[in-house]
Amino acid sequence: MDRTPELKFVGEPGEELAVWEWPGEDPPFLLAHATGFHGRCWDRIIRMFPQRHCLAVDARGHGRSSQPGLPYHWRIFGRDLAAVGEHWDVRGAIGIGHSSGGHSTVQAAALRPPTYRALLLIDPTIFPLEYYGTEPPDASFTLRRRNLWASPDEMFERFKGRPPFAGWRPEILRDYCDFGVLPRDGEFVLACPPAVEASIYLNSKEPEANIYAEVAAIRHPVTVMRAGRERQPGAFDLAASPTAPDLASRFARGREVLLMGASHYIPMEEPEMVADEIRKLAG
């Protein structure tokens, strides 16, 4: 079976979503990535399921999807993911979401419950309830990210020895770099512009991003994989877990997998563990 994904587009011009589709058996896996990433970060995990139909979305402002103007509010990502499920008439999927992709997956499951059979939320960016409505994080450092590169190879060589990338599997970092930039005027630019990434972080604690009502409404089986590295007060550490420690207990059918030695980048560091949890949910 040819496992090279086909790139497809959903939505109106200027707000198109790029979706990478791997052919295979249904029900599919529907995968949502973290802020600043893209759908091809899932390649190595998808390869562990050679017979399965998979759909990996590039969120708006990321990858090959359109880049509408600022600001970027969190509710729109859930609506986008639900629209992908509607477009493909997805039913009974395993929803797999990392970081902000976990937040989006919960939203999509509440908006269109038949899309999913079960959810795997990998260190989802769902903060403790009391965080919402408080001061936004200082995301100014994202605006200083290097945006221009000579090639994906240059990006890979620069990142491979630096944290947090030094802890990633090299082949996953390779995918991150190869699909994380876009050609422009003889150079390459980040596929998620720094201003888009900063906007997402700045809006992460606004009241609209509070989805605890959706969490309470979910009736699917839910596994929350949570990293043991906790965020410290006053520090915006992207390698630490943003997940509320009691999140799994707030789902009607929630289960927690706590990885004490892991950072926030679980799919990049421990893809086999992620695949094991997918297998449990897929039966």
Salt bridges, closest charged atoms under 4 A:
GLU15 OE1 - ARG60 NH2 3.57
GLU21 OE1 - LYS8 NZ 2.55
GLU21 OE2 - HIS53 NE2 2.66
ASP26 OD1 - HIS53 ND1 2.56
ASP43 OD2 - ARG40 NH2 2.80
ASP80 OD2 - ARG60 NE 2.67
GLU86 OE1 - ARG112 NE 2.68
ASP89 OD1 - ARG91 NE 3.07
ASP89 OD1 - ARG112 NH2 3.24
ASP123 OD2 - HIS264 ND1 2.67
ASP153 OD1 - ARG174 NH2 2.62
GLU154 OE2 - ARG146 NH2 2.75
GLU157 OE1 - LYS160 NZ 2.83
ASP175 OD2 - ARG44 NE 3.01
ASP178 OD1 - ARG174 NH2 2.99
GLU197 OE1 - ARG145 NE 2.82
GLU206 OE2 - HIS73 ND1 2.69
GLU214 OE2 - ARG75 NH1 2.59
ASP237 OD2 - ARG229 NH2 2.99
ASP246 OD2 - ARG250 NE 3.11
GLU256 OE2 - ARG226 NE 2.79
GLU272 OE1 - ARG169 NH2 2.83
ASP276 OD1 - ARG279 NH1 2.95
GLU277 OE1 - ARG255 NH1 2.95
GLU277 OE2 - LYS280 NZ 3.18
